[in-house]
Amino acid sequence: METVSGVQKVIVVSMSVQASKEALRLTHLYPDYLYCTVGVHPYEARFWSDASYQELLTLAENPECVAIGACGLDFNRDFSPPDVQKLAFEQQVLNYLILLITDDRRTT
């Protein structure tokens, strides 16, 4: 499928486990056109758990998943505590050997 603008492929970037599941579902509706990322954004890190980690590992195994993210550190706002953000970020990046999309703001 090619659009009028010439776009041939689109990556749906996720910010939470639920959004990652939805992004993967969309890739099945538009195969060979949509691809996805799976990940937990720093704003959503407060919901991070061992279950989140396991779900993302499973989702990342799908061939339609082409990157991890958006993930990273964002200490500019207090949506999630810094220690929780660090844990979520570390766990997301340590086990993947694919592209990583990060969001890093005021991390020092």
Summary of the structure (lengths in Angstrom):
residues: 108
radius of gyration: 14.3
end to end distance: 43.8
largest distance: 45.4
contacts: 327
relative contact order: 0.20
helix: 40%
strand: 23%
